[in-house]
Amino acid sequence: MKRHETRKPVGTGRLRRYENGIMMLLTIVVNIFVLSVRFDFFYALNDDVFMRDIMAGSYTGTPDGHNIQTLYVLGAFISLFYKLLRAFPWYGVFLLVCQMGSLYLIGVRLLGFCRRFAAKAGCMAVFSLFLWGVILPHTAALHYTFISAMLAASAMFLFITTPEGLSVGQFIVQNIPSVLLVILAYQLRTEMLLLLFPLIGLTGLFRWSREDVFFRKEHYIKYGVVLSCMAGGMLLSWLIDLAAYGSGAWKEFLLFFEKRTVVYDYHLDVVTDGTHQEALRALGLNDAQQELLSNYNFGLDESIDAELMGEIAAYAGADADYAGAVPGSIRNYLYRTLHEEDAPYNRLVIFLYIGAACVGIFAASANKEGRKKWSFLWELPLLGAVRTALWMFILIRGRYPERITHSLYFAEAVLLLGMLCTQFAGWMRTGAEEARQRPEGGTAAGKVSAANVASWIAGILFGILCASYLPQSIGRTDAEEAERQSAYRSAMEVEQYCRAHPENFYFEDVYATVGFTRKIFEDGDNAPANYDIMGGWLCKSPLYDEKLQKFGMETMEEGLIGQNAVYFIAETDSDIDWIAAYYAGKGISVSAERVDVIGDAYAVYRFEQQ
C-alpha cells in the first residue's frame, strides 16, 4: 500500500516567505490605529509647520522645494506632490511613513531571528511596549530631526544584522536599503545624520569584524562599495542643494541664517539679558534695534542683515569658553546617564550594554571559533567611548534639546540591539553546527536551549522595562497634547480671522504667535496665507521677500505704516511701544490704533504715520 503523501497548499511557501513582513505590518497598522484613536497626530514644533507651508504653497502661493531645513532634492520631491494635489497632507504622511517604516524594517529583521510563532508573538508585544512606553511622545508629535535619527538607526540595524556567508554581490544588494536610508536621513536632517555618522562607521566596523578573515580583498570591495554608495549619495544630494541655493539672494540668506542660528540657538543671552547693551551699541545697534533682536521681531529692520548678524555672532562666540565648560559637561553627562532626567532612554541603553556583555560572555564560552568570540570586549568599550565623545560635543556647545538627546539614545540603543541579535544568532548557530556534527551528544542541544532561554529572559526583561514607563509615557504625551491642542486652537483662531479678511495683510508679534502647531491630517486647501510672523528663521529669505511683494510690499518697515490694509497682531495685554520706538529712531512718528480683537487673547492694530 502506497504511503499517503501530504501536499502543501499552493502558495503556502510564498506566504511563509513573507510572514514576518505581514506580521510586522499588522503590528504597525494596529498601533497606528490605536494611536489615532487615542491621540491626534501633530507636528511637534513650528519648524515642521513652516516647512510644510513652503512645500505646500501656503506660504508664497506656489509649492516650493526651498524649505531651507531639508536638502533641496527632498523638498522639491515633496513639493511636487503638493503641485499635483494641494489638499492632501503629503509632508505629514511622508514623516509618518518614514517613522513607522523605520520601525517596520527593524521589526521585520527582528522577527527573522525568531524561530517559533510564540517567539514572534512575544517580539511583536515587546515591540509595541517599546513604542508606547518609550518613544510615544515622538510618535504622536512628529519632528523631522528625530525621524532622521530613526532612519539612520534602522540603516545601522539592517547593516549590522546582515546575514553572514553572502557573496560580494549578495552583500551589496542586501545593504541597498541601508544605503538609501542613510541618504534619506541626510536629506531630511543633515546635521542629525552627521552627528550619528560615527555610530554608522562603528556599525560597519563591527559587522566587518565578524568576517572569518578581516583583511581580505572581497571584504574591501563589499564594505568599500556600501560606504562609497552612502558617501556618493550624500555628496550628490549636497551638490544639488548647493546648486539650488547658489543664487546671490539665497547665498546671502543662508549666511544670515547660519549667523542667526549661532546667536539665537547658542548665545541667546547676548540679545536678551541686557548686560551686552554697550557692546551691541558699539556694533551700531541702538536701543530700539536691540529690542527687536530681543523680542525676535528683527524682520522690521532691514539693516539687521547677514553682515550685522555675523558681527553679533562673532562677538557672542568670542566670549564662549568651551574649555571651561568641560568639567561641568562631564558632571552633566554622568548625571544624565545615571539619573531619571533622561529615563527611560538611559535605562534602556544601560540595560542593553549589560545584556550585550552578559550574552557575549555566554556566547563566547559556547563558541569554538577563534578571535571573533570575544570581540564584544573591544566593541562595547569602543562604542562607549564614541557615544561619550558625541555627548560631550553637544553638552559643551550648550544646546541639547530632547529631539537631539533622544535621537542619540535611540540610535545607540538600536545599534546595541543589533549587536545582541547577532550574539544570540551566533550562540544558536554554534550549537546547531555541533548538533549536526555530533548528533548523539546532548551538549550541543543544550547550547541551543540555553541560547533560547537567554533570549526569552532578555526579551521579557526588556518588555518589563518598557512597560514600567508606560503610565509615565502616556501621561506625558497627554500633557503635551493638551498644550498643543491649546496652541493649535489659538493659531487656528488667528489664521481663520486673517483668512476671513483676504483684502488685508497681518504681521504677527513673534513670541505671541510663534508657539503654533498644526494637526497633520488637517491640511486644508493650502491657499496663500495673508499673514506672517515678524521674525524667525524664514524671515529675510527670498521666499519672505517674494511673499511681501505678492501683497504689494517691498519691506515690512514700509508696509506696516505705508498701507492701510496692513495690520499688526499681538496679545491683548502686551506692550507694543517698541514699534513706535523703532520708527522714532528713524525720525518717523507713528501712532497705534486698536481696530479689532481676536477672541480674548489677541488684538489687531493699525499704525499710521503722523
C-alpha positions in Angstrom: 0.0 0.0 0.0 1.4 3.3 -1.0 2.0 5.8 1.8 -0.2 8.8 1.8 1.7 12.0 0.8 0.8 15.3 2.4 0.8 18.1 -0.1 1.3 21.7 0.9 -1.4 24.1 -0.4 -0.3 26.1 -3.3 1.1 29.5 -2.1 1.9 28.3 1.4 5.6 28.5 0.8 5.3 32.0 -0.6 3.1 33.1 2.4 5.7 31.7 4.8 8.4 33.6 3.0 6.6 36.9 3.7 5.1 36.1 7.0 7.5 38.2 9.0 6.6 41.3 6.9 2.9 40.6 7.1 3.1 40.1 10.9 5.0 43.3 11.5 2.8 45.2 9.1 -0.3 44.1 11.1 1.5 45.2 14.3 2.3 48.6 12.8 -1.2 49.1 11.4 -2.8 48.1 14.8 -0.6 50.5 16.7 -1.2 53.4 14.3 -4.9 52.8 14.5 -4.9 52.8 18.4 -2.6 55.9 18.3 -5.0 57.7 16.0 -8.0 56.9 18.3 -6.1 57.8 21.5 -4.2 60.9 20.2 -4.1 63.4 17.4 -1.0 63.4 15.2 0.7 66.8 15.4 3.8 68.4 14.1 6.0 68.7 17.1 7.2 72.3 16.5 6.5 75.2 14.2 9.7 74.2 12.2 7.8 71.4 10.5 4.8 73.6 10.0 6.8 76.3 8.2 8.5 73.6 6.1 5.1 72.2 5.2 3.7 75.7 4.4 6.6 76.3 2.0 6.3 72.9 0.2 2.5 73.0 0.2 2.4 76.5 -1.3 0.5 78.2 1.5 3.5 80.5 2.3 4.0 82.1 -1.1 1.2 80.7 -3.1 3.3 78.2 -5.0 4.7 74.9 -3.8 8.4 75.3 -3.4 11.3 72.9 -2.5 13.4 75.6 -0.8 12.2 74.8 2.7 15.7 75.6 4.0 15.8 72.9 6.7 15.9 69.8 4.5 18.1 69.4 1.4 16.5 70.7 -1.7 16.2 67.4 -3.5 13.9 66.1 -0.8 11.9 69.4 -0.5 11.4 69.5 -4.3 10.2 65.9 -4.3 7.6 66.6 -1.7 6.5 69.9 -3.2 5.9 68.1 -6.5 3.2 66.1 -4.9 1.6 69.2 -3.5 1.5 70.6 -7.0 -0.5 67.5 -8.0 -2.9 67.6 -5.1 -2.7 70.6 -2.8 -5.2 69.5 -0.1 -3.5 66.2 0.7 -1.1 66.2 3.8 1.9 64.9 1.8 4.6 66.1 4.2 2.9 64.8 7.3 2.2 61.4 5.6 5.9 61.3 4.5 7.1 61.8 8.1 4.7 59.2 9.4 5.8 56.7 6.7 9.5 57.3 7.5 8.9 56.9 11.2 6.8 53.8 11.0 8.7 52.4 8.1 11.9 52.6 10.1 10.2 50.7 12.9 8.8 48.2 10.4 12.2 47.4 8.9 13.7 46.9 12.3 10.8 44.7 13.4 10.9 42.5 10.3 14.6 41.8 10.8 13.9 41.1 14.5 11.2 38.6 13.6 13.8 36.9 11.3 15.7 35.9 14.4 12.7 34.2 15.9 12.2 30.6 15.0 8.8 29.8 16.6 5.4 31.7 16.4 5.4 32.1 20.2 8.8 34.0 20.0 7.5 36.1 17.2 4.3 37.0 19.1 6.5 37.9 22.1 8.7 40.1 19.9 5.7 41.9 18.5 4.4 42.5 22.0 7.7 43.9 23.2 7.9 46.0 20.1 4.5 47.6 20.9 5.6 48.1 24.5 8.7 49.9 23.3 6.6 52.2 21.0 4.1 53.1 23.8 6.4 53.1 26.8 9.5 54.8 25.3 9.0 56.7 22.0 5.3 57.5 22.3 5.8 61.3 22.7 7.8 61.4 19.5 5.3 59.1 17.7 2.2 61.3 18.4 4.1 64.5 17.7 6.4 64.2 14.6 9.6 66.1 14.2 12.0 65.7 11.3 15.1 65.6 13.5 14.1 62.6 15.5 12.7 60.8 12.4 16.1 61.4 10.6 17.7 59.6 13.6 15.2 56.8 13.2 16.0 56.4 9.6 19.8 56.3 10.4 19.2 53.8 13.3 17.2 51.4 11.1 20.0 51.5 8.5 22.5 50.6 11.2 20.4 47.8 12.4 19.9 46.3 9.0 23.6 46.7 8.3 25.0 45.0 11.4 22.5 42.2 11.2 23.3 41.4 7.5 23.3 37.6 7.2 26.8 36.0 7.1 28.1 33.9 4.2 27.0 36.2 1.4 28.9 36.8 -1.8 30.1 40.3 -2.7 27.1 40.9 -4.9 24.6 39.5 -2.4 26.1 41.6 0.4 25.9 44.8 -1.6 22.3 44.1 -2.8 21.3 43.1 0.8 22.5 46.5 2.0 20.9 48.7 -0.6 18.1 49.6 1.9 20.7 50.7 4.5 22.4 52.9 1.9 19.1 54.5 0.9 18.0 55.1 4.5 21.3 56.9 5.3 20.9 59.1 2.2 17.3 59.9 3.1 18.2 60.7 6.7 21.0 63.0 5.4 18.5 64.8 3.1 15.9 65.1 5.9 18.1 66.5 8.6 21.8 66.8 7.6 23.1 67.9 11.0 21.5 64.9 12.7 22.9 62.4 10.3 26.4 63.8 10.5 26.2 63.7 14.3 25.3 60.0 14.1 27.8 59.2 11.4 30.5 58.0 13.9 27.9 55.4 15.1 27.3 54.4 11.5 31.0 53.9 11.0 31.2 51.7 14.1 28.3 49.7 12.7 30.4 48.9 9.6 33.5 48.1 11.7 31.6 45.8 14.0 30.0 43.9 11.1 33.3 43.7 9.3 35.0 42.2 12.4 32.6 39.3 12.2 34.0 38.1 8.9 36.1 35.0 9.0 39.2 36.8 7.7 39.3 40.6 8.3 41.9 41.5 5.7 40.6 40.0 2.5 40.1 41.6 -0.9 36.4 40.7 -1.2 35.7 42.4 2.2 37.4 45.6 1.0 35.1 45.5 -2.0 31.9 44.7 0.0 32.3 47.4 2.6 34.0 49.8 0.3 31.1 49.8 -2.2 28.5 50.2 0.5 30.4 53.1 2.2 31.1 54.7 -1.2 27.4 54.5 -2.2 26.4 56.2 1.1 29.0 58.9 0.7 28.3 59.3 -3.0 24.5 59.7 -2.4 25.2 62.2 0.3 27.6 64.1 -1.9 25.2 64.2 -4.8 22.4 65.4 -2.5 24.7 68.2 -1.2 25.7 69.3 -4.7 22.1 69.5 -5.8 21.3 71.5 -2.7 24.4 73.8 -3.4 23.1 74.5 -6.9 19.5 75.1 -5.7 20.7 77.7 -3.2 23.5 79.1 -5.3 21.9 82.4 -6.3 23.1 85.6 -4.7 19.9 86.1 -2.7 19.9 82.6 -1.3 23.6 82.6 -0.6 23.2 85.8 1.4 20.2 84.5 3.3 22.0 81.2 4.2 24.8 83.2 5.6 22.3 85.2 7.6 20.6 82.0 8.7 23.8 80.5 9.9 24.8 83.5 12.0 21.2 83.9 13.3 21.4 80.3 14.4 24.6 80.9 16.3 23.1 83.9 18.1 19.7 82.5 19.0 20.4 78.9 19.5 23.7 79.1 21.4 24.1 82.7 22.7 20.6 84.0 23.2 21.7 85.9 26.4 23.6 88.3 24.2 20.4 89.8 22.8 18.1 89.2 25.7 19.6 89.7 29.2 20.6 93.4 28.8 24.2 93.0 30.0 25.6 93.4 26.5 23.9 96.7 25.6 27.1 98.7 25.3 28.8 96.0 23.2 25.8 95.9 20.9 25.8 99.7 20.7 29.4 99.6 19.6 28.3 97.4 16.7 25.8 100.1 15.7 22.6 98.9 17.3 20.5 101.5 19.1 18.2 100.5 21.9 15.2 100.1 19.7 17.0 97.7 17.4 18.3 95.8 20.4 14.7 95.4 21.4 13.8 94.0 18.0 16.6 91.4 18.5 15.4 90.6 22.0 11.7 90.0 21.1 12.7 88.3 17.8 10.9 90.8 15.6 14.1 91.8 13.7 12.3 91.5 10.4 11.1 95.1 10.9 14.6 96.4 10.4 16.3 95.8 7.0 19.7 96.9 8.4 19.8 93.7 10.5 21.4 91.7 7.7 23.9 88.9 7.3 26.9 91.2 7.9 25.5 92.7 11.1 24.2 89.3 12.4 27.7 88.0 11.7 29.3 90.7 13.8 26.9 89.8 16.7 27.7 86.1 16.3 31.4 86.9 16.3 31.1 88.9 19.5 29.0 86.2 21.1 31.4 83.5 20.1 34.4 85.4 21.4 33.0 85.0 24.9 32.5 81.3 24.6 34.7 79.3 27.0 34.5 75.7 25.7 37.5 74.5 27.7 36.0 75.9 30.8 32.7 74.1 30.1 34.3 70.7 30.1 34.2 69.9 33.8 30.5 70.9 34.1 29.7 69.0 30.9 31.4 65.8 32.4 29.3 66.1 35.5 26.2 66.7 33.4 27.0 63.7 31.3 27.4 61.4 34.2 24.2 62.7 35.9 22.1 62.3 32.7 23.5 58.8 32.2 22.6 57.6 35.7 19.5 59.6 36.8 15.9 59.9 35.8 16.2 63.0 33.7 16.7 61.0 30.5 14.6 58.0 31.5 13.6 55.6 30.1 16.2 56.1 27.3 19.3 56.0 29.5 17.8 53.0 31.4 17.3 51.1 28.2 20.8 51.8 27.0 22.4 50.7 30.3 20.3 47.5 30.1 21.4 46.8 26.6 25.1 47.3 27.5 24.8 44.9 30.4 22.8 42.5 28.2 25.4 42.6 25.4 28.2 42.0 27.8 26.5 39.1 29.5 25.3 37.4 26.3 28.7 38.0 24.8 30.3 36.1 27.7 27.9 33.1 27.4 28.0 33.1 23.6 31.9 33.2 23.6 32.1 30.4 26.1 30.0 28.2 23.8 31.8 29.3 20.6 34.8 27.2 19.4 35.8 29.8 16.8 38.9 31.9 17.2 39.3 35.6 17.5 35.6 36.5 16.9 34.2 35.0 20.1 35.5 37.8 22.4 35.0 40.7 20.0 32.5 42.3 22.3 35.3 43.0 24.8 36.6 45.8 22.5 33.4 46.6 20.7 31.4 47.7 23.8 34.2 49.9 25.2 34.8 51.5 21.8 31.0 52.2 21.4 31.0 53.7 24.9 34.0 55.9 24.0 32.3 57.2 20.8 29.0 57.8 22.5 30.8 59.7 25.2 32.5 61.9 22.6 29.2 62.7 20.9 27.6 63.6 24.2 30.4 65.8 25.2 30.3 67.5 21.9 26.6 68.6 22.3 27.0 69.3 26.1 30.0 71.5 25.7 28.3 73.5 22.9 25.4 74.1 25.4 22.4 73.1 23.3 20.8 69.7 23.7 17.0 69.7 23.3 15.3 66.3 23.7 14.9 65.9 19.9 18.7 65.6 19.8 19.4 63.7 23.0 16.6 61.2 22.4 17.9 60.8 18.9 21.4 59.8 20.2 19.9 57.4 22.7 17.6 55.8 20.1 20.4 55.2 17.6 22.7 53.8 20.3 20.0 51.5 21.6 19.2 50.2 18.2 22.9 49.5 17.5 23.2 47.6 20.8 20.1 45.7 20.0 21.6 44.7 16.6 24.7 43.5 18.4 22.6 41.5 20.8 20.8 39.8 18.0 24.0 38.8 16.2 25.4 37.4 19.5 22.2 35.3 20.1 22.3 34.2 16.5 26.0 33.1 16.7 25.3 31.3 20.0 22.5 29.3 18.5 24.4 28.7 15.3 27.3 27.2 17.2 25.0 24.8 19.0 23.2 23.8 15.8 26.5 23.2 14.0 27.8 21.0 16.8 24.5 19.1 16.8 24.9 18.3 13.1 28.5 17.1 13.7 27.7 15.1 16.8 24.0 14.2 16.7 24.4 11.7 19.5 25.7 14.2 22.1 23.4 16.4 24.3 25.8 19.3 24.8 25.1 21.0 21.5 21.3 20.8 22.1 21.9 22.3 25.5 23.7 25.2 24.0 20.8 25.9 21.7 18.3 25.6 24.6 20.4 27.9 26.7 20.5 30.5 24.0 16.7 30.3 23.6 16.2 30.6 27.3 18.6 33.6 27.5 16.8 35.3 24.6 13.5 34.9 26.3 14.8 36.3 29.5 16.3 39.3 27.8 13.1 39.9 25.8 11.0 39.7 28.9 13.2 42.0 31.0 13.3 44.5 28.1 9.5 44.3 27.9 9.1 44.8 31.6 11.4 47.8 31.5 9.4 49.4 28.7 6.1 48.6 30.4 7.2 50.1 33.7 7.4 53.5 31.9 4.1 53.1 30.1 2.0 55.2 32.5 4.6 57.9 32.5 4.9 57.9 28.8 1.1 58.1 28.2 0.7 60.8 30.9 3.5 62.9 29.3 2.0 62.5 25.9 -1.4 63.5 27.2 0.0 66.7 28.8 2.0 67.6 25.7 -1.0 67.1 23.5 -3.2 69.3 25.8 -0.6 72.1 25.3 -0.5 71.5 21.5 -4.3 71.5 21.4 -4.4 74.9 23.1 -1.7 76.3 20.8 -3.5 74.8 17.8 -6.8 76.4 18.8 -5.1 79.8 19.3 -3.3 79.5 16.0 -6.4 78.5 14.1 -8.3 81.4 15.7 -5.7 83.8 14.4 -5.5 82.1 11.0 -9.2 82.0 10.5 -9.5 85.7 11.3 -6.8 86.6 8.8 -8.2 84.4 6.1 -11.7 85.9 6.7 -10.2 89.3 5.6 -8.3 88.4 2.4 -8.0 92.0 1.4 -5.7 92.7 4.3 -2.2 91.5 5.4 -1.2 90.8 9.0 2.2 90.9 10.7 2.3 88.9 14.0 4.4 89.5 17.0 6.8 86.5 17.1 6.5 85.4 20.7 2.8 86.0 20.8 2.1 83.5 18.0 5.2 81.5 17.3 4.2 78.6 19.6 1.8 77.4 16.9 1.5 73.9 15.6 -0.8 72.0 13.3 -2.6 68.7 13.1 -1.0 66.6 10.4 -4.2 65.4 8.8 -5.9 68.8 8.7 -4.0 70.4 5.9 -6.9 72.5 4.4 -6.7 73.9 0.9 -3.2 75.4 1.4 -4.3 78.7 -0.1 -1.7 81.6 0.2 -1.6 82.9 3.7 -2.1 86.6 4.2 -0.1 86.7 7.4 3.4 86.1 8.7 5.4 86.5 11.9 7.9 89.4 12.1 11.0 87.2 12.7 12.1 83.6 12.9 14.3 81.5 10.7 12.4 82.1 7.5 12.4 85.9 7.8 14.6 87.8 5.3 14.7 84.8 2.9 14.0 85.1 -0.8 10.6 83.4 -0.1 9.8 86.0 2.6 10.6 88.8 0.1 8.5 87.1 -2.6 5.6 86.9 -0.2 5.8 90.6 0.7 5.9 91.5 -2.9 2.8 89.5 -3.7 1.0 91.6 -1.2 2.3 94.8 -2.5 5.2 95.5 -0.1 8.9 95.9 -0.5 9.7 95.7 3.2 7.9 95.2 6.4 9.1 98.6 7.7 7.4 100.4 4.8 4.3 98.1 4.6 3.4 98.4 8.3 2.9 102.2 8.1 2.6 102.8 4.3 -0.6 100.8 3.6 -4.0 100.9 5.3 -4.5 97.3 4.6 -1.5 96.1 6.6 -2.1 95.3 10.3 -0.2 94.1 13.4 -1.4 91.3 15.7 -0.2 90.9 19.3 -1.5 89.7 22.6 -4.1 92.0 24.1 -2.1 92.8 27.2 1.3 93.1 25.6 3.4 96.3 25.3 3.7 97.4 21.7 5.6 100.7 22.3 8.7 99.1 20.9 7.3 99.6 17.4 6.8 103.3 17.8 10.3 103.5 19.4 11.8 101.8 16.4 10.2 104.3 14.0 11.2 107.2 16.2 14.8 106.1 15.9 14.3 106.5 12.1 12.8 110.0 12.6 9.3 108.8 11.9 6.4 109.4 14.4 3.7 106.8 14.3 0.5 106.1 16.3 -1.2 102.8 17.0 -4.9 102.2 16.9 -6.6 99.0 18.1 -9.1 98.2 15.4 -10.3 94.7 16.4 -9.8 91.8 18.8 -9.5 88.1 18.1 -11.2 86.2 20.9 -9.9 87.1 24.3 -6.2 86.7 23.6 -5.2 88.9 20.6 -5.7 92.4 19.4 -5.3 93.9 15.9 -3.6 97.2 15.5 -3.1 99.7 12.6 -0.1 102.0 12.6 -0.3 105.4 10.9 2.5 107.9 10.3 1.9 111.2 11.9 
